[in-house]
Amino acid sequence: MTGYGMANFEDDFNIIHVEIKTLNSKFLDLNMKYPKQFSDKEIEIRNLIAEHLVRGKVSLSIDFTTKDSNELPVTINQGLFNAYVKTYKNLAEQIGEAETEIFKLALQSPNVSVTNPEKSQHPEEWEALKNQLLIAMQKCNEFREDEGSSLLVKLEENTQEIIARLETIKVEEPRRKEKIKDKIKNHFKEWLDDLEIDQNRFEQELIYYFEKLDITEEIVRLETHLNYFKKVLDSGQGQGKKLGFISQEMGREINTIGSKANDVKIQQEVIQMKDELEKIKEQLLNIL
């Protein structure tokens, strides 16, 4: 979800600059900097961001400059100002002080100047700003799509590497089973000859033991998850969370294979699969 978009606009009345930066995040984490005259549009801006950028750590910066504005940012209460001046003059005369600072003193007196609430009074200003915001978001999404194309190639490579390791395990599995059988036979051959052991019960115990070590089901499930992962990966946008869930299931099967295999060669393949899966999980944070 790494992205960047910028839009600029200038006419005879206004200068607008919008800049958007996005980073990885599971949810929409929006940080906004915008002029106070558009504070009443905050919810609308947030909704636009959520609609077009979906999720990610989003940093939005808006600069809006009005050209040749005749509107003062403050209102002067002239009547109160005159009253302060008159009062200060009388006090100065009473004590024989100069009147040189009376203007400044009166202007800074309480309630003489009142800051006007900053709010855009012109609907066309908001429309102009909104258009630039949409342009910046479109450019940001185009940046994301370019990043996604290269990311898709990496994810396909990681997935294919896991598939290749799984194929090696499937080849090694019959050898592992025979190795376990031979080991058990050698260990218990003398016992079977020297001791009175219930043959049927012994065979049942062996079957139970083999079932505990069997990884056939895990191999089949992992193969199914991998195929589904590839299918979802190619199905279009908005699949990031689903891919995350599938990768978790893949991790469970890989871990189970590793814990049940009890074989050096298969363990090596499992380690490599875990490494590729971690790369996949890290990159999935970049997918919407």
URJOLIN-V619675 format. One record per pair of residues at least 12 apart in sequence whose ideal C-beta (glycine too) atoms are under 7 Angstrom apart, sorted by the first residue. I is the first residue (numbers start at 1). GAP is how many residues later the second one is. Records with the same first field share a line. If there is no record, write none. Layout:
BEGIN
I = GAP  GAP
END
This chain:
BEGIN
1 = 21  22  23  54  55  143  285  287
2 = 20  21  22  145  284
3 = 19  137  138  140  141
4 = 16  17  136  139
5 = 15  131  132  133  134  135  138
6 = 12  13  130  133
7 = 125  128  129  132
9 = 119  123
12 = 55
13 = 53  54
14 = 50  51  52  53  111  114
15 = 50  52
16 = 48  112  113  116
17 = 46
18 = 44  114  115  118
19 = 42  117
20 = 38  40  116  117  120
21 = 38
22 = 31  34  35  36  118
23 = 33  34
24 = 32  33  261  262
25 = 30  31  32
27 = 28
28 = 22  27  28  30
29 = 28  29
30 = 16  19  28  30
31 = 27  28
32 = 13  28
33 = 27  28  29
34 = 28
35 = 27  29
36 = 82
37 = 81  82  83
38 = 82  88  91
40 = 79
41 = 85
45 = 88
48 = 85
52 = 85  89
53 = 84  87
54 = 234
55 = 233
62 = 67
64 = 65
73 = 42  43
74 = 39  40  41  42
75 = 39  41
76 = 36  37
77 = 34  35  37
80 = 31  32
81 = 25  26  31
84 = 22  25  28
85 = 17  21
88 = 14  17  18
89 = 13
147 = 139
151 = 132  135
154 = 129
155 = 78  125  128
158 = 118  121  122
159 = 67  70  71  121
161 = 115
162 = 64  111  114  115
163 = 63
165 = 104  107  108
166 = 53  56  57
168 = 101
169 = 50  88  97  100
170 = 49
172 = 93  94
173 = 42
176 = 85  87  90
180 = 33
184 = 22
213 = 47  49
215 = 42  45  46
218 = 35  38  39
219 = 38
221 = 32
222 = 28  31  32
225 = 21  24  25  28
226 = 24
228 = 18
229 = 14  17  21
232 = 14
237 = 51
238 = 50
239 = 48
240 = 44  47  48
243 = 41  44
244 = 40
247 = 30  33  34  37
250 = 27
251 = 26
254 = 16  19  20  23
257 = 13
258 = 12
END
